[in-house]
Amino acid sequence: MSETTLNILQYYGAGAALLAALVVSLNLGVKWTGWAFVVFVTSSIALIGWGFLNDEGAGIGWQNIGLLAINLVGVYRYLIAGKPPEAPDES
């Protein structure tokens, strides 16, 4: 794999994760959060590729396999299943 391709995967994965985390943190609503999870999925896929295609990134690859599963749950909850249940009041 070329160094350029590895760099694209690495930096796309990192940047997409930052963008998605920002959108989730802004609490813009169910649809926005769902689409943030879609971006998280693309980030995980890029970092899985980067992790297993370079010599020292297997740990990041395995971590992102787990994160991919979590992010797919987020896509399902927020975009496919509909509005998730409200969190209980903590007062």
N, C-alpha and C positions, 0 to 999 in steps of 0.2 A: 504494500500500500504506500502511496506517495506521501511524503511529509506534508504537502499542501492539503491533501484530502484529510489526513489526520488532524491537522490544525483546524480545518473547517468544521469537522465533527466536534472537536473539543470546544471550540469557542462558540459554535452554534448551541451546543448542549448547555453550556454555562449561561450564555445570554438568554436563551429561551426560558431556562429555569428561573432566572432573576425576574424576567418580565412576568411570567405566570405567578410567581410569588407576590409580586407587587399588586397584580390585579386581584388576587385572593385577599390580600391584606386591606385593600380599599373597600371591600364588602359592597360591591356595586350591584349585587343581586344575583339571583339564581343563574340566569343565562350567562352573564359575564364570568361567574365562577366556573360554570360548566366549560366554557370555551378556554378558560385558563387551564383547566385540567387537560384539554386537548393539546394545548401548547406544552404542558408538562409531559404528556405522552411522547410528543416529538423530541423533546429534550432527552428523555430516557432512552429512546431508540438511538439517537445520535451518540449518547455516552456509552451505551452498550457496544455499539460498533467501535467507537474509539477505544474503549477499554480492552476489547479482545483483539483488536488489530494492531495494537502497539505492544512493545515488550514488557512494559511495567504497569499496565493499567487494568489487570484482571480484577482487582478489588473494586474499582469503580464500575467495571462491567457487571459484576455480581450485585453490587449495591443497586444499580439501576434496573436490574431484572426485578428486584423487590419493589423498587419505586414504580416501575411500570405497572405492576399488578395493583398497587395502591392507587395510582393515577387512573387506571381503567375503572376502578370502583367509583372514583370521583366523576368520571365521564358518565357512567351509568346512573349514578344518583342524581346528578344535576341536569343532564341533558336527555336521558332516555326514560328514566322512571318518573320524571316530573319533579315537582318541588319537594325537597326533603322535609321531614318533619321539623317543626320548630324545636329549638333547644329548650330544655326546662329553665324556668326562671330561677336565678340563683339568689334571690333576695331573702 
